Amino acid sequence: MSHAEPLRPSRKQRVRTLWISDVHLGTRDCQAEHLAHFLKGYQAERIYLVGDIIDGWKLRSGIYWPQAHTNVIRRLLTLSKRGTEVIYVTGNHDEFLRRYSKLILGNIQLVDEAEHLTVDGRRLLVIHGDQFDVITRYHRWLAFLGDRAYEFTLVLNRWLNHWRARYGYGYWSLSAYLKHKVKGAVNFISDFEDAIAHECTRRGFHGVVCGHIHHAEIRQVGEVEYLNCGDWVESCTALIEHWDGRIELYRFAEAQALEAALRLAELGEPA
């Protein structure tokens, strides 16, 4: 199943686990409103924040923090107070938090990586994934240069969706589309998946949940189950574990379109 069921605001869907990565709070391209809408629809036993939740790189050059970004933090804190275990796995954009790894504050834990055991007994490594990105790890100046080019596509993406919304169209990611079409990006994604799958095999894990490359996917890489959360900058995606151990990929654009179709059906209008 490629997307989650649309939810009515009046009721929440109870699930076992949510995985969210690459929110990049503190940047203009963060889709905080969409994320808050998503979080309001679920009651989870455990939430993994799989790195790059706060963008420390961007915050160094200036503070951008609108109310919508605060609302996401408040939502997560409220969930933790109500019993949800929140596990924050550090990433490269929030690497300033790595000095505080193993910190525990109530129901909130800060770690560099975690192990998740599914209902049906699969051991999953939960890690952001920058450790397996050669450019980020060994050529930081290239990472920053690439980050600038990426930011430009996100600006185009922001304006495109501004006008799409004005004319009644749903969210669509130009940057994610380009990522699928550029050969170099496709090869980079494949190399990243192979590297992280190899590490899982070496350490005896059945699978991995990661983020970092902003490319949501569930697939087999050899003997390893590869699950990437995606992001809340361009694709607006997350992973959901249900009570039977099934893990599905949630796509906000698909859920949004389905909710709109249901509203039209309720009004007796053709979709």
Disulfide bonds with the S-S distance in Angstrom:
none
